C-alpha cells in the first residue's frame, strides 16, 4: 500500500507547492516573543487556518480538470486493450499466437448481456462472494491476531513461528486434497483454501508492522499508566494499520486466485466453477464472460479494502493535497 | 532567547521559586497530591549491557523543579527514563516517594523531545488518553481535557491531528496530556530542544505559568544552560562520571543578574 502511495502520486499539482507556505505560517506565527502564550497560540491557529484554507482553495481550482484527465486516461487504457482484442479476433490473426479460436468482442458482449438476465449468473456471483468474504474475514482476524502474538510475545513466537513458516510455502491450492478429506462439505473446503491463502500475507505484514512500530508511542502510553493491554489497543493495533492494510490488500488478491481455482476443482456453483464448466462445453464466450466477471469482482473488493485503508490511516503524513 | 528578567513576569511579576509554587499549589493540579520525591542511590544505568552512568547519587525534593544539564551523550535521557521506570537500574536503587521504581506509573508522567503524541488521535483524544487509561467516564474525561487544551492555548486546534500542528503546538499538547492526569511528578526530556528560539521562549513561559498551579515535582532535562537557569529551583550537572554537582538556584535568580551570572559560571565550570 505504501508503495502504491508513492508511485501513484500525481505529478506536481498546485497544492503541494502551497503546503510549505502553510507550514511556515504555522511556525512563523507560532510564538511572538512579546505576546502572551495564549495569544500566541491563537495567532498561530488562525494563521494555520488561513493557510490551510488558501491551500484548499488552490487545490480545488485544478482538481476537477485533473480528475477528468486521469479518469479519461484510465478508461482509455481499458478501451485500447479491448480494441486490440477485437482487431485480433475479428481478423482471425495467427501470429504464432492463435487468436482465430478466441471469441470476438461482440460475441462476448452478446453472451454477457444474455448472462446478465439469468438467475444463475447472480447465484454464482453471490456464491463466490460469500466464499471469499468468509475466508477473507477469518484470515484477517486470524492473521492480525497471530501476527501481533508472534511479534509481541517471545513464547507465542516460539510456539507458532515454526509451524507457520513450514506451512507458508505450501500453495493454498495444493491443500485441496486435504480440504476435501478434512471437511464434510466442498463449501467448507473452499472457504478453508481461501482462508489459508489470505492468512499468510496478512500475518506476515502484521508481524513486520508490529516490529517496525516506534517504541516512543509505547513508552508514552506506559508512562501515562498504561498496561500491556492499553498498549495493545492504543498503540499496537492503530499504529500497525498501515502495514496491516498492505497485507489485507495482497491477501484479497491471493484469496481470489485461490477461491476461483478451488471452485474450478471442486465447486458446484460459483464464478470459477461456471467458467471452467463453460470451457468443458466449448462455450468460449462464456469462459471470457467468467474471466471478466472475476476481474471486475477482484477489482471491486480490492478497491473497497483500499478505500477503508485510506480512511483509517488518514493520520499518516502525506503531501498536502495529494490524491490518488 | 527570552531575558531572564521576564521570568515569572507573565502574571505576577514575581520570581517563581519553590516557595511561591508551594504557596500557590492546587488549582488545576487538584487531586494530584503532593509532589513526588526521587532518590537515586549508587545507581548504575544504561541500555542492555551498556552502562551509561555509574554511581549516580541524586535527591529530588517533592515539588521542586530539578533541571538536569549535561552535554550530549552524558546520559541525561538515560537518567530520566530510569526515573520514569522505563529502564531498570543495573546496580543501586531508584526510589520514588520512598518506593523502589520497578515500572512506569501514571504518577510519573513523561514529556518527550520528539513527538510522543499518538498520530492517529486528535489533540483532544491525545489529552484524554491518560484519563481513558484510568477509566475516567467519558464526559468527565472530555471536560478535563478541554480545560487543559484551553490552558495551553489550543482550544481552536482541539480536533486536529498531530501532523497538522507545528512543533511548538505539539509540545503544548504533550504538556497538557502529561498534566491532565494530575501526576505527582513530570519528567521532561528536552521537550523544547527541537523548537526555534522564539517558540521555545513562549513554551518556557507557558511551562512556568502552568507549573505554578501544580504541586508536581519536575525533573527537566536540557543541554541549554540558560533554560536551566530560567526554570530551575536546583540544577544537577551531569558529566561522564555521573552527577558532578547539584547547585541551588537562588530564589531571586530571575531578577538578580549577579546571582544569575554566578550560577551560570558555576554550571559551566562543572560541565
Interface residues (C-beta under 8 A of the other chain):
Chain A: X23 X26 X27 X30 X31 X32 X33 X36 X37 X38 X39 X40 X41 X42 X44 X45 X46 X48 X49 X52 X216 X217 X219 X220 X221 X222 X223 X224 X225 X226 X230 X234 X235 X238 X239 X241 X313 X314 X315 X316 X317
Chain B: X2 X10 X81 X84 X85 X86 X103 X104 X105 X106 X107 X108 X109 X110 X112 X114 X115 X116 X117 X118 X119 X120 X121 X129 X130 X133 X134 X152 X153 X154 X156 X157 X161 X162 X163 X164 X165 X166 X167 X168 X169 X172 X177 X178 X181 X187 X196 X198 X199 X201 X202 X203 X205 X206 X209
